[in-house]
Amino acid sequence: ALHFLSETIPGDMDGNGTADIRDAIHLLFHVNFPDRYPVNQEADLDHNGTLDTNDAIYLLLHVNFPERYPLN
């Protein structure tokens, strides 16, 4: 189950205060091992209703091209 903090930074899946490539990797690990790699916010970043590897790819694209791949 996902848990949510009151203050989150969009894309900061590992809760270290910034959205970066490590967060995309963390999200990919979360998809495969959710108990070992929890996330601190909603993680269906492509809004397709499924939490999967596409969300980790979307986050990686956001890190590199934030204007083209917004987190909203």
Predicted model as a PDB file, atoms N, CA, C, CB and O in Angstrom, pLDDT in the B-factor column:
MODEL        1                                                                  
ATOM      1  N   ALA A   1       0.841  -1.183   0.000  1.00 52.00           N  
ATOM      2  CA  ALA A   1       0.000   0.000   0.000  1.00 52.00           C  
ATOM      3  C   ALA A   1       0.887   1.248   0.000  1.00 52.00           C  
ATOM      4  CB  ALA A   1      -0.957  -0.002   1.223  1.00 52.00           C  
ATOM      5  O   ALA A   1       1.936   1.286   0.643  1.00 52.00           O  
ATOM      6  N   LEU A   2       0.449   2.234  -0.716  1.00 56.00           N  
ATOM      7  CA  LEU A   2       1.184   3.490  -0.754  1.00 56.00           C  
ATOM      8  C   LEU A   2       0.864   4.297   0.493  1.00 56.00           C  
ATOM      9  CB  LEU A   2       0.844   4.295  -2.029  1.00 56.00           C  
ATOM     10  O   LEU A   2      -0.259   4.256   0.994  1.00 56.00           O  
ATOM     11  N   HIS A   3       1.839   5.020   0.987  1.00 54.00           N  
ATOM     12  CA  HIS A   3       1.561   5.940   2.079  1.00 54.00           C  
ATOM     13  C   HIS A   3       1.923   7.337   1.597  1.00 54.00           C  
ATOM     14  CB  HIS A   3       2.356   5.554   3.380  1.00 54.00           C  
ATOM     15  O   HIS A   3       2.846   7.505   0.799  1.00 54.00           O  
ATOM     16  N   PHE A   4       1.215   8.312   2.068  1.00 53.00           N  
ATOM     17  CA  PHE A   4       1.376   9.673   1.581  1.00 53.00           C  
ATOM     18  C   PHE A   4       1.786  10.597   2.722  1.00 53.00           C  
ATOM     19  CB  PHE A   4       0.080  10.170   0.926  1.00 53.00           C  
ATOM     20  O   PHE A   4       1.237  10.530   3.822  1.00 53.00           O  
ATOM     21  N   LEU A   5       2.737  11.438   2.447  1.00 51.00           N  
ATOM     22  CA  LEU A   5       3.153  12.454   3.402  1.00 51.00           C  
ATOM     23  C   LEU A   5       2.423  13.745   3.072  1.00 51.00           C  
ATOM     24  CB  LEU A   5       4.698  12.660   3.378  1.00 51.00           C  
ATOM     25  O   LEU A   5       1.996  13.941   1.934  1.00 51.00           O  
ATOM     26  N   SER A   6       2.277  14.614   4.041  1.00 53.00           N  
ATOM     27  CA  SER A   6       1.565  15.862   3.789  1.00 53.00           C  
ATOM     28  C   SER A   6       2.358  16.775   2.866  1.00 53.00           C  
ATOM     29  CB  SER A   6       1.268  16.576   5.100  1.00 53.00           C  
ATOM     30  O   SER A   6       1.765  17.534   2.099  1.00 53.00           O  
ATOM     31  N   GLU A   7       3.678  16.719   2.922  1.00 70.00           N  
ATOM     32  CA  GLU A   7       4.513  17.547   2.063  1.00 70.00           C  
ATOM     33  C   GLU A   7       5.355  16.627   1.193  1.00 70.00           C  
ATOM     34  CB  GLU A   7       5.412  18.513   2.900  1.00 70.00           C  
ATOM     35  O   GLU A   7       6.253  15.953   1.698  1.00 70.00           O  
ATOM     36  N   THR A   8       5.081  16.588  -0.103  1.00 78.00           N  
ATOM     37  CA  THR A   8       5.889  15.788  -1.004  1.00 78.00           C  
ATOM     38  C   THR A   8       6.365  16.663  -2.150  1.00 78.00           C  
ATOM     39  CB  THR A   8       5.097  14.572  -1.531  1.00 78.00           C  
ATOM     40  O   THR A   8       5.722  17.652  -2.503  1.00 78.00           O  
ATOM     41  N   ILE A   9       7.479  16.293  -2.714  1.00 88.00           N  
ATOM     42  CA  ILE A   9       8.005  16.941  -3.902  1.00 88.00           C  
ATOM     43  C   ILE A   9       7.649  16.029  -5.067  1.00 88.00           C  
ATOM     44  CB  ILE A   9       9.568  17.197  -3.802  1.00 88.00           C  
ATOM     45  O   ILE A   9       8.057  14.868  -5.078  1.00 88.00           O  
ATOM     46  N   PRO A  10       6.899  16.525  -6.048  1.00 91.00           N  
ATOM     47  CA  PRO A  10       6.507  15.654  -7.170  1.00 91.00           C  
ATOM     48  C   PRO A  10       7.716  14.941  -7.771  1.00 91.00           C  
ATOM     49  CB  PRO A  10       5.792  16.473  -8.258  1.00 91.00           C  
ATOM     50  O   PRO A  10       8.722  15.567  -8.106  1.00 91.00           O  
ATOM     51  N   GLY A  11       7.600  13.631  -7.900  1.00 93.00           N  
ATOM     52  CA  GLY A  11       8.654  12.818  -8.480  1.00 93.00           C  
ATOM     53  C   GLY A  11       9.688  12.324  -7.488  1.00 93.00           C  
ATOM     54  O   GLY A  11      10.519  11.485  -7.836  1.00 93.00           O  
ATOM     55  N   ASP A  12       9.656  12.827  -6.251  1.00 94.00           N  
ATOM     56  CA  ASP A  12      10.634  12.418  -5.245  1.00 94.00           C  
ATOM     57  C   ASP A  12      10.159  11.133  -4.586  1.00 94.00           C  
ATOM     58  CB  ASP A  12      10.850  13.535  -4.184  1.00 94.00           C  
ATOM     59  O   ASP A  12       9.606  11.161  -3.487  1.00 94.00           O  
ATOM     60  N   MET A  13      10.374  10.009  -5.258  1.00 92.00           N  
ATOM     61  CA  MET A  13       9.862   8.727  -4.796  1.00 92.00           C  
ATOM     62  C   MET A  13      10.593   8.197  -3.571  1.00 92.00           C  
ATOM     63  CB  MET A  13       9.949   7.724  -5.901  1.00 92.00           C  
ATOM     64  O   MET A  13      10.005   7.470  -2.770  1.00 92.00           O  
ATOM     65  N   ASP A  14      11.869   8.550  -3.412  1.00 88.00           N  
ATOM     66  CA  ASP A  14      12.616   8.020  -2.276  1.00 88.00           C  
ATOM     67  C   ASP A  14      12.657   8.980  -1.091  1.00 88.00           C  
ATOM     68  CB  ASP A  14      14.020   7.687  -2.701  1.00 88.00           C  
ATOM     69  O   ASP A  14      13.262   8.673  -0.063  1.00 88.00           O  
ATOM     70  N   GLY A  15      12.013  10.146  -1.231  1.00 87.00           N  
ATOM     71  CA  GLY A  15      11.882  11.071  -0.117  1.00 87.00           C  
ATOM     72  C   GLY A  15      13.152  11.791   0.286  1.00 87.00           C  
ATOM     73  O   GLY A  15      13.299  12.180   1.445  1.00 87.00           O  
ATOM     74  N   ASN A  16      14.093  11.980  -0.668  1.00 89.00           N  
ATOM     75  CA  ASN A  16      15.342  12.655  -0.304  1.00 89.00           C  
ATOM     76  C   ASN A  16      15.339  14.147  -0.632  1.00 89.00           C  
ATOM     77  CB  ASN A  16      16.498  11.993  -1.008  1.00 89.00           C  
ATOM     78  O   ASN A  16      16.367  14.809  -0.486  1.00 89.00           O  
ATOM     79  N   GLY A  17      14.207  14.683  -1.070  1.00 89.00           N  
ATOM     80  CA  GLY A  17      14.094  16.126  -1.283  1.00 89.00           C  
ATOM     81  C   GLY A  17      14.282  16.611  -2.698  1.00 89.00           C  
ATOM     82  O   GLY A  17      14.214  17.816  -2.943  1.00 89.00           O  
ATOM     83  N   THR A  18      14.520  15.706  -3.650  1.00 91.00           N  
ATOM     84  CA  THR A  18      14.686  16.104  -5.036  1.00 91.00           C  
ATOM     85  C   THR A  18      14.220  14.994  -5.968  1.00 91.00           C  
ATOM     86  CB  THR A  18      16.145  16.464  -5.320  1.00 91.00           C  
ATOM     87  O   THR A  18      14.279  13.817  -5.612  1.00 91.00           O  
ATOM     88  N   ALA A  19      13.761  15.359  -7.147  1.00 92.00           N  
ATOM     89  CA  ALA A  19      13.377  14.374  -8.164  1.00 92.00           C  
ATOM     90  C   ALA A  19      14.550  14.218  -9.120  1.00 92.00           C  
ATOM     91  CB  ALA A  19      12.069  14.807  -8.932  1.00 92.00           C  
ATOM     92  O   ALA A  19      14.955  15.171  -9.786  1.00 92.00           O  
ATOM     93  N   ASP A  20      15.089  13.008  -9.181  1.00 95.00           N  
ATOM     94  CA  ASP A  20      16.249  12.763 -10.027  1.00 95.00           C  
ATOM     95  C   ASP A  20      16.211  11.331 -10.554  1.00 95.00           C  
ATOM     96  CB  ASP A  20      17.559  13.024  -9.249  1.00 95.00           C  
ATOM     97  O   ASP A  20      15.240  10.606 -10.338  1.00 95.00           O  
ATOM     98  N   ILE A  21      17.270  10.935 -11.242  1.00 96.00           N  
ATOM     99  CA  ILE A  21      17.315   9.603 -11.848  1.00 96.00           C  
ATOM    100  C   ILE A  21      17.177   8.501 -10.802  1.00 96.00           C  
ATOM    101  CB  ILE A  21      18.615   9.420 -12.622  1.00 96.00           C  
ATOM    102  O   ILE A  21      16.623   7.440 -11.086  1.00 96.00           O  
ATOM    103  N   ARG A  22      17.676   8.747  -9.603  1.00 96.00           N  
ATOM    104  CA  ARG A  22      17.533   7.746  -8.534  1.00 96.00           C  
ATOM    105  C   ARG A  22      16.062   7.477  -8.224  1.00 96.00           C  
ATOM    106  CB  ARG A  22      18.260   8.212  -7.258  1.00 96.00           C  
ATOM    107  O   ARG A  22      15.696   6.363  -7.849  1.00 96.00           O  
ATOM    108  N   ASP A  23      15.226   8.494  -8.380  1.00 96.00           N  
ATOM    109  CA  ASP A  23      13.800   8.299  -8.127  1.00 96.00           C  
ATOM    110  C   ASP A  23      13.163   7.422  -9.193  1.00 96.00           C  
ATOM    111  CB  ASP A  23      13.084   9.643  -8.064  1.00 96.00           C  
ATOM    112  O   ASP A  23      12.284   6.618  -8.883  1.00 96.00           O  
ATOM    113  N   ALA A  24      13.588   7.563 -10.437  1.00 96.00           N  
ATOM    114  CA  ALA A  24      13.067   6.694 -11.496  1.00 96.00           C  
ATOM    115  C   ALA A  24      13.460   5.246 -11.217  1.00 96.00           C  
ATOM    116  CB  ALA A  24      13.593   7.141 -12.887  1.00 96.00           C  
ATOM    117  O   ALA A  24      12.650   4.337 -11.394  1.00 96.00           O  
ATOM    118  N   ILE A  25      14.693   5.033 -10.786  1.00 96.00           N  
ATOM    119  CA  ILE A  25      15.156   3.686 -10.439  1.00 96.00           C  
ATOM    120  C   ILE A  25      14.390   3.174  -9.221  1.00 96.00           C  
ATOM    121  CB  ILE A  25      16.685   3.683 -10.160  1.00 96.00           C  
ATOM    122  O   ILE A  25      13.975   2.015  -9.188  1.00 96.00           O  
ATOM    123  N   HIS A  26      14.204   4.029  -8.230  1.00 96.00           N  
ATOM    124  CA  HIS A  26      13.453   3.653  -7.027  1.00 96.00           C  
ATOM    125  C   HIS A  26      12.032   3.227  -7.404  1.00 96.00           C  
ATOM    126  CB  HIS A  26      13.414   4.831  -6.013  1.00 96.00           C  
ATOM    127  O   HIS A  26      11.522   2.232  -6.888  1.00 96.00           O  
ATOM    128  N   LEU A  27      11.400   3.974  -8.298  1.00 96.00           N  
ATOM    129  CA  LEU A  27      10.037   3.641  -8.712  1.00 96.00           C  
ATOM    130  C   LEU A  27      10.011   2.310  -9.455  1.00 96.00           C  
ATOM    131  CB  LEU A  27       9.454   4.756  -9.596  1.00 96.00           C  
ATOM    132  O   LEU A  27       9.092   1.514  -9.266  1.00 96.00           O  
ATOM    133  N   LEU A  28      11.004   2.065 -10.293  1.00 96.00           N  
ATOM    134  CA  LEU A  28      11.080   0.775 -10.984  1.00 96.00           C  
ATOM    135  C   LEU A  28      11.225  -0.357  -9.975  1.00 96.00           C  
ATOM    136  CB  LEU A  28      12.258   0.757 -11.981  1.00 96.00           C  
ATOM    137  O   LEU A  28      10.565  -1.389 -10.101  1.00 96.00           O  
ATOM    138  N   PHE A  29      12.080  -0.173  -8.977  1.00 97.00           N  
ATOM    139  CA  PHE A  29      12.210  -1.187  -7.925  1.00 97.00           C  
ATOM    140  C   PHE A  29      10.895  -1.339  -7.161  1.00 97.00           C  
ATOM    141  CB  PHE A  29      13.352  -0.817  -6.952  1.00 97.00           C  
ATOM    142  O   PHE A  29      10.516  -2.453  -6.797  1.00 97.00           O  
ATOM    143  N   HIS A  30      10.196  -0.224  -6.915  1.00 96.00           N  
ATOM    144  CA  HIS A  30       8.917  -0.288  -6.206  1.00 96.00           C  
ATOM    145  C   HIS A  30       7.903  -1.141  -6.969  1.00 96.00           C  
ATOM    146  CB  HIS A  30       8.359   1.125  -5.990  1.00 96.00           C  
ATOM    147  O   HIS A  30       7.165  -1.924  -6.369  1.00 96.00           O  
ATOM    148  N   VAL A  31       7.873  -0.988  -8.270  1.00 96.00           N  
ATOM    149  CA  VAL A  31       6.938  -1.772  -9.080  1.00 96.00           C  
ATOM    150  C   VAL A  31       7.209  -3.268  -8.885  1.00 96.00           C  
ATOM    151  CB  VAL A  31       7.056  -1.387 -10.584  1.00 96.00           C  
ATOM    152  O   VAL A  31       6.277  -4.068  -8.816  1.00 96.00           O  
ATOM    153  N   ASN A  32       8.482  -3.633  -8.798  1.00 96.00           N  
ATOM    154  CA  ASN A  32       8.852  -5.042  -8.671  1.00 96.00           C  
ATOM    155  C   ASN A  32       8.907  -5.546  -7.237  1.00 96.00           C  
ATOM    156  CB  ASN A  32      10.173  -5.265  -9.311  1.00 96.00           C  
ATOM    157  O   ASN A  32       8.622  -6.716  -6.981  1.00 96.00           O  
ATOM    158  N   PHE A  33       9.270  -4.677  -6.300  1.00 97.00           N  
ATOM    159  CA  PHE A  33       9.432  -5.064  -4.890  1.00 97.00           C  
ATOM    160  C   PHE A  33       8.798  -4.003  -3.987  1.00 97.00           C  
ATOM    161  CB  PHE A  33      10.940  -5.251  -4.535  1.00 97.00           C  
ATOM    162  O   PHE A  33       9.515  -3.308  -3.267  1.00 97.00           O  
ATOM    163  N   PRO A  34       7.469  -3.866  -4.010  1.00 95.00           N  
ATOM    164  CA  PRO A  34       6.821  -2.752  -3.307  1.00 95.00           C  
ATOM    165  C   PRO A  34       7.077  -2.723  -1.802  1.00 95.00           C  
ATOM    166  CB  PRO A  34       5.350  -2.808  -3.543  1.00 95.00           C  
ATOM    167  O   PRO A  34       7.111  -1.642  -1.215  1.00 95.00           O  
ATOM    168  N   ASP A  35       7.255  -3.859  -1.174  1.00 95.00           N  
ATOM    169  CA  ASP A  35       7.491  -3.861   0.269  1.00 95.00           C  
ATOM    170  C   ASP A  35       8.879  -3.349   0.628  1.00 95.00           C  
ATOM    171  CB  ASP A  35       7.306  -5.256   0.822  1.00 95.00           C  
ATOM    172  O   ASP A  35       9.067  -2.764   1.695  1.00 95.00           O  
ATOM    173  N   ARG A  36       9.840  -3.561  -0.239  1.00 96.00           N  
ATOM    174  CA  ARG A  36      11.218  -3.132   0.036  1.00 96.00           C  
ATOM    175  C   ARG A  36      11.494  -1.698  -0.400  1.00 96.00           C  
ATOM    176  CB  ARG A  36      12.190  -4.059  -0.654  1.00 96.00           C  
ATOM    177  O   ARG A  36      12.394  -1.054   0.137  1.00 96.00           O  
ATOM    178  N   TYR A  37      10.726  -1.186  -1.376  1.00 94.00           N  
ATOM    179  CA  TYR A  37      10.962   0.149  -1.912  1.00 94.00           C  
ATOM    180  C   TYR A  37       9.668   0.960  -1.895  1.00 94.00           C  
ATOM    181  CB  TYR A  37      11.529   0.067  -3.344  1.00 94.00           C  
ATOM    182  O   TYR A  37       9.052   1.158  -2.942  1.00 94.00           O  
ATOM    183  N   PRO A  38       9.250   1.433  -0.719  1.00 92.00           N  
ATOM    184  CA  PRO A  38       8.016   2.221  -0.640  1.00 92.00           C  
ATOM    185  C   PRO A  38       8.189   3.583  -1.318  1.00 92.00           C  
ATOM    186  CB  PRO A  38       7.596   2.410   0.831  1.00 92.00           C  
ATOM    187  O   PRO A  38       9.302   4.091  -1.451  1.00 92.00           O  
ATOM    188  N   VAL A  39       7.083   4.149  -1.733  1.00 90.00           N  
ATOM    189  CA  VAL A  39       7.090   5.499  -2.292  1.00 90.00           C  
ATOM    190  C   VAL A  39       6.257   6.399  -1.400  1.00 90.00           C  
ATOM    191  CB  VAL A  39       6.551   5.512  -3.750  1.00 90.00           C  
ATOM    192  O   VAL A  39       5.405   5.920  -0.653  1.00 90.00           O  
ATOM    193  N   ASN A  40       6.497   7.707  -1.474  1.00 85.00           N  
ATOM    194  CA  ASN A  40       5.865   8.643  -0.552  1.00 85.00           C  
ATOM    195  C   ASN A  40       4.757   9.466  -1.203  1.00 85.00           C  
ATOM    196  CB  ASN A  40       6.902   9.565   0.021  1.00 85.00           C  
ATOM    197  O   ASN A  40       4.333  10.478  -0.646  1.00 85.00           O  
ATOM    198  N   GLN A  41       4.281   9.041  -2.382  1.00 89.00           N  
ATOM    199  CA  GLN A  41       3.261   9.810  -3.078  1.00 89.00           C  
ATOM    200  C   GLN A  41       2.600   8.947  -4.144  1.00 89.00           C  
ATOM    201  CB  GLN A  41       3.866  11.079  -3.707  1.00 89.00           C  
ATOM    202  O   GLN A  41       3.004   7.808  -4.382  1.00 89.00           O  
ATOM    203  N   GLU A  42       1.594   9.501  -4.770  1.00 90.00           N  
ATOM    204  CA  GLU A  42       0.947   8.831  -5.900  1.00 90.00           C  
ATOM    205  C   GLU A  42       2.007   8.547  -6.956  1.00 90.00           C  
ATOM    206  CB  GLU A  42      -0.220   9.700  -6.492  1.00 90.00           C  
ATOM    207  O   GLU A  42       2.813   9.424  -7.268  1.00 90.00           O  
ATOM    208  N   ALA A  43       2.020   7.343  -7.509  1.00 93.00           N  
ATOM    209  CA  ALA A  43       3.095   6.966  -8.425  1.00 93.00           C  
ATOM    210  C   ALA A  43       2.627   6.610  -9.829  1.00 93.00           C  
ATOM    211  CB  ALA A  43       3.839   5.815  -7.860  1.00 93.00           C  
ATOM    212  O   ALA A  43       3.454   6.263 -10.672  1.00 93.00           O  
ATOM    213  N   ASP A  44       1.317   6.687 -10.112  1.00 95.00           N  
ATOM    214  CA  ASP A  44       0.829   6.439 -11.474  1.00 95.00           C  
ATOM    215  C   ASP A  44       1.031   7.723 -12.280  1.00 95.00           C  
ATOM    216  CB  ASP A  44      -0.692   5.992 -11.476  1.00 95.00           C  
ATOM    217  O   ASP A  44       0.088   8.476 -12.523  1.00 95.00           O  
ATOM    218  N   LEU A  45       2.267   7.952 -12.684  1.00 93.00           N  
ATOM    219  CA  LEU A  45       2.644   9.237 -13.269  1.00 93.00           C  
ATOM    220  C   LEU A  45       2.123   9.454 -14.678  1.00 93.00           C  
ATOM    221  CB  LEU A  45       4.121   9.363 -13.277  1.00 93.00           C  
ATOM    222  O   LEU A  45       1.960  10.598 -15.104  1.00 93.00           O  
ATOM    223  N   ASP A  46       1.859   8.379 -15.412  1.00 90.00           N  
ATOM    224  CA  ASP A  46       1.305   8.553 -16.752  1.00 90.00           C  
ATOM    225  C   ASP A  46      -0.225   8.501 -16.754  1.00 90.00           C  
ATOM    226  CB  ASP A  46       1.858   7.487 -17.683  1.00 90.00           C  
ATOM    227  O   ASP A  46      -0.860   8.578 -17.806  1.00 90.00           O  
ATOM    228  N   HIS A  47      -0.801   8.369 -15.557  1.00 92.00           N  
ATOM    229  CA  HIS A  47      -2.261   8.435 -15.352  1.00 92.00           C  
ATOM    230  C   HIS A  47      -3.037   7.431 -16.197  1.00 92.00           C  
ATOM    231  CB  HIS A  47      -2.757   9.827 -15.664  1.00 92.00           C  
ATOM    232  O   HIS A  47      -4.096   7.749 -16.738  1.00 92.00           O  
ATOM    233  N   ASN A  48      -2.501   6.211 -16.304  1.00 94.00           N  
ATOM    234  CA  ASN A  48      -3.229   5.190 -17.056  1.00 94.00           C  
ATOM    235  C   ASN A  48      -3.960   4.205 -16.150  1.00 94.00           C  
ATOM    236  CB  ASN A  48      -2.277   4.438 -17.956  1.00 94.00           C  
ATOM    237  O   ASN A  48      -4.560   3.246 -16.636  1.00 94.00           O  
ATOM    238  N   GLY A  49      -3.915   4.433 -14.838  1.00 95.00           N  
ATOM    239  CA  GLY A  49      -4.634   3.588 -13.903  1.00 95.00           C  
ATOM    240  C   GLY A  49      -3.865   2.373 -13.413  1.00 95.00           C  
ATOM    241  O   GLY A  49      -4.379   1.599 -12.605  1.00 95.00           O  
ATOM    242  N   THR A  50      -2.632   2.195 -13.895  1.00 93.00           N  
ATOM    243  CA  THR A  50      -1.824   1.050 -13.509  1.00 93.00           C  
ATOM    244  C   THR A  50      -0.440   1.519 -13.097  1.00 93.00           C  
ATOM    245  CB  THR A  50      -1.733   0.030 -14.656  1.00 93.00           C  
ATOM    246  O   THR A  50       0.171   2.342 -13.779  1.00 93.00           O  
ATOM    247  N   LEU A  51       0.052   1.000 -11.991  1.00 94.00           N  
ATOM    248  CA  LEU A  51       1.406   1.302 -11.556  1.00 94.00           C  
ATOM    249  C   LEU A  51       2.329   0.262 -12.177  1.00 94.00           C  
ATOM    250  CB  LEU A  51       1.521   1.312  -9.990  1.00 94.00           C  
ATOM    251  O   LEU A  51       2.279  -0.914 -11.816  1.00 94.00           O  
ATOM    252  N   ASP A  52       3.173   0.697 -13.113  1.00 96.00           N  
ATOM    253  CA  ASP A  52       4.021  -0.239 -13.837  1.00 96.00           C  
ATOM    254  C   ASP A  52       5.319   0.428 -14.290  1.00 96.00           C  
ATOM    255  CB  ASP A  52       3.273  -0.808 -15.040  1.00 96.00           C  
ATOM    256  O   ASP A  52       5.592   1.574 -13.936  1.00 96.00           O  
ATOM    257  N   THR A  53       6.109  -0.295 -15.070  1.00 96.00           N  
ATOM    258  CA  THR A  53       7.398   0.233 -15.513  1.00 96.00           C  
ATOM    259  C   THR A  53       7.255   1.489 -16.354  1.00 96.00           C  
ATOM    260  CB  THR A  53       8.143  -0.816 -16.297  1.00 96.00           C  
ATOM    261  O   THR A  53       8.176   2.305 -16.401  1.00 96.00           O  
ATOM    262  N   ASN A  54       6.123   1.662 -17.017  1.00 96.00           N  
ATOM    263  CA  ASN A  54       5.912   2.889 -17.792  1.00 96.00           C  
ATOM    264  C   ASN A  54       5.970   4.125 -16.906  1.00 96.00           C  
ATOM    265  CB  ASN A  54       4.571   2.835 -18.518  1.00 96.00           C  
ATOM    266  O   ASN A  54       6.385   5.191 -17.362  1.00 96.00           O  
ATOM    267  N   ASP A  55       5.564   4.001 -15.662  1.00 96.00           N  
ATOM    268  CA  ASP A  55       5.625   5.135 -14.738  1.00 96.00           C  
ATOM    269  C   ASP A  55       7.075   5.495 -14.404  1.00 96.00           C  
ATOM    270  CB  ASP A  55       4.849   4.817 -13.448  1.00 96.00           C  
ATOM    271  O   ASP A  55       7.415   6.672 -14.291  1.00 96.00           O  
ATOM    272  N   ALA A  56       7.923   4.483 -14.247  1.00 96.00           N  
ATOM    273  CA  ALA A  56       9.341   4.750 -14.001  1.00 96.00           C  
ATOM    274  C   ALA A  56       9.976   5.412 -15.223  1.00 96.00           C  
ATOM    275  CB  ALA A  56      10.087   3.443 -13.648  1.00 96.00           C  
ATOM    276  O   ALA A  56      10.802   6.314 -15.080  1.00 96.00           O  
ATOM    277  N   ILE A  57       9.598   4.972 -16.415  1.00 96.00           N  
ATOM    278  CA  ILE A  57      10.104   5.590 -17.646  1.00 96.00           C  
ATOM    279  C   ILE A  57       9.608   7.023 -17.748  1.00 96.00           C  
ATOM    280  CB  ILE A  57       9.669   4.779 -18.891  1.00 96.00           C  
ATOM    281  O   ILE A  57      10.366   7.916 -18.127  1.00 96.00           O  
ATOM    282  N   TYR A  58       8.345   7.251 -17.415  1.00 96.00           N  
ATOM    283  CA  TYR A  58       7.800   8.609 -17.452  1.00 96.00           C  
ATOM    284  C   TYR A  58       8.571   9.519 -16.489  1.00 96.00           C  
ATOM    285  CB  TYR A  58       6.293   8.599 -17.096  1.00 96.00           C  
ATOM    286  O   TYR A  58       8.871  10.666 -16.822  1.00 96.00           O  
ATOM    287  N   LEU A  59       8.886   9.010 -15.303  1.00 96.00           N  
ATOM    288  CA  LEU A  59       9.635   9.819 -14.345  1.00 96.00           C  
ATOM    289  C   LEU A  59      11.039  10.126 -14.870  1.00 96.00           C  
ATOM    290  CB  LEU A  59       9.720   9.100 -12.988  1.00 96.00           C  
ATOM    291  O   LEU A  59      11.538  11.237 -14.693  1.00 96.00           O  
ATOM    292  N   LEU A  60      11.663   9.166 -15.502  1.00 96.00           N  
ATOM    293  CA  LEU A  60      12.978   9.402 -16.103  1.00 96.00           C  
ATOM    294  C   LEU A  60      12.876  10.470 -17.193  1.00 96.00           C  
ATOM    295  CB  LEU A  60      13.556   8.087 -16.687  1.00 96.00           C  
ATOM    296  O   LEU A  60      13.732  11.350 -17.283  1.00 96.00           O  
ATOM    297  N   LEU A  61      11.849  10.397 -18.005  1.00 96.00           N  
ATOM    298  CA  LEU A  61      11.643  11.426 -19.026  1.00 96.00           C  
ATOM    299  C   LEU A  61      11.405  12.788 -18.382  1.00 96.00           C  
ATOM    300  CB  LEU A  61      10.457  11.055 -19.934  1.00 96.00           C  
ATOM    301  O   LEU A  61      11.903  13.803 -18.871  1.00 96.00           O  
ATOM    302  N   HIS A  62      10.648  12.814 -17.290  1.00 96.00           N  
ATOM    303  CA  HIS A  62      10.411  14.073 -16.583  1.00 96.00           C  
ATOM    304  C   HIS A  62      11.716  14.678 -16.065  1.00 96.00           C  
ATOM    305  CB  HIS A  62       9.439  13.852 -15.420  1.00 96.00           C  
ATOM    306  O   HIS A  62      11.931  15.885 -16.175  1.00 96.00           O  
ATOM    307  N   VAL A  63      12.578  13.843 -15.506  1.00 96.00           N  
ATOM    308  CA  VAL A  63      13.849  14.339 -14.984  1.00 96.00           C  
ATOM    309  C   VAL A  63      14.652  15.014 -16.093  1.00 96.00           C  
ATOM    310  CB  VAL A  63      14.662  13.190 -14.357  1.00 96.00           C  
ATOM    311  O   VAL A  63      15.280  16.049 -15.868  1.00 96.00           O  
ATOM    312  N   ASN A  64      14.631  14.425 -17.290  1.00 96.00           N  
ATOM    313  CA  ASN A  64      15.413  14.959 -18.403  1.00 96.00           C  
ATOM    314  C   ASN A  64      14.696  16.046 -19.194  1.00 96.00           C  
ATOM    315  CB  ASN A  64      15.787  13.849 -19.326  1.00 96.00           C  
ATOM    316  O   ASN A  64      15.340  16.950 -19.726  1.00 96.00           O  
ATOM    317  N   PHE A  65      13.380  15.967 -19.275  1.00 96.00           N  
ATOM    318  CA  PHE A  65      12.586  16.915 -20.068  1.00 96.00           C  
ATOM    319  C   PHE A  65      11.349  17.347 -19.286  1.00 96.00           C  
ATOM    320  CB  PHE A  65      12.172  16.287 -21.423  1.00 96.00           C  
ATOM    321  O   PHE A  65      10.234  16.992 -19.667  1.00 96.00           O  
ATOM    322  N   PRO A  66      11.520  18.113 -18.193  1.00 95.00           N  
ATOM    323  CA  PRO A  66      10.391  18.423 -17.304  1.00 95.00           C  
ATOM    324  C   PRO A  66       9.254  19.180 -17.981  1.00 95.00           C  
ATOM    325  CB  PRO A  66      10.878  19.224 -16.141  1.00 95.00           C  
ATOM    326  O   PRO A  66       8.100  19.000 -17.593  1.00 95.00           O  
ATOM    327  N   GLU A  67       9.528  20.004 -18.958  1.00 95.00           N  
ATOM    328  CA  GLU A  67       8.441  20.744 -19.617  1.00 95.00           C  
ATOM    329  C   GLU A  67       7.578  19.813 -20.472  1.00 95.00           C  
ATOM    330  CB  GLU A  67       9.018  21.878 -20.491  1.00 95.00           C  
ATOM    331  O   GLU A  67       6.361  19.986 -20.535  1.00 95.00           O  
ATOM    332  N   ARG A  68       8.186  18.848 -21.119  1.00 96.00           N  
ATOM    333  CA  ARG A  68       7.448  17.937 -21.995  1.00 96.00           C  
ATOM    334  C   ARG A  68       6.721  16.838 -21.222  1.00 96.00           C  
ATOM    335  CB  ARG A  68       8.392  17.310 -22.997  1.00 96.00           C  
ATOM    336  O   ARG A  68       5.710  16.315 -21.689  1.00 96.00           O  
ATOM    337  N   TYR A  69       7.236  16.487 -20.036  1.00 95.00           N  
ATOM    338  CA  TYR A  69       6.671  15.400 -19.238  1.00 95.00           C  
ATOM    339  C   TYR A  69       6.396  15.883 -17.821  1.00 95.00           C  
ATOM    340  CB  TYR A  69       7.620  14.182 -19.219  1.00 95.00           C  
ATOM    341  O   TYR A  69       7.124  15.536 -16.892  1.00 95.00           O  
ATOM    342  N   PRO A  70       5.338  16.690 -17.653  1.00 94.00           N  
ATOM    343  CA  PRO A  70       5.037  17.251 -16.334  1.00 94.00           C  
ATOM    344  C   PRO A  70       4.500  16.191 -15.369  1.00 94.00           C  
ATOM    345  CB  PRO A  70       4.026  18.387 -16.467  1.00 94.00           C  
ATOM    346  O   PRO A  70       3.957  15.167 -15.781  1.00 94.00           O  
ATOM    347  N   LEU A  71       4.665  16.464 -14.091  1.00 90.00           N  
ATOM    348  CA  LEU A  71       4.132  15.577 -13.050  1.00 90.00           C  
ATOM    349  C   LEU A  71       2.887  16.227 -12.467  1.00 90.00           C  
ATOM    350  CB  LEU A  71       5.198  15.296 -11.928  1.00 90.00           C  
ATOM    351  O   LEU A  71       2.955  16.899 -11.438  1.00 90.00           O  
ATOM    352  N   ASN A  72       1.774  16.029 -13.112  1.00 78.00           N  
ATOM    353  CA  ASN A  72       0.501  16.555 -12.613  1.00 78.00           C  
ATOM    354  C   ASN A  72      -0.642  15.674 -13.018  1.00 78.00           C  
ATOM    355  CB  ASN A  72       0.264  17.962 -13.113  1.00 78.00           C  
ATOM    356  O   ASN A  72      -1.791  15.962 -12.685  1.00 78.00           O  
TER     357      ASN A  72                                                      
ENDMDL                                                                          
END                                                                             
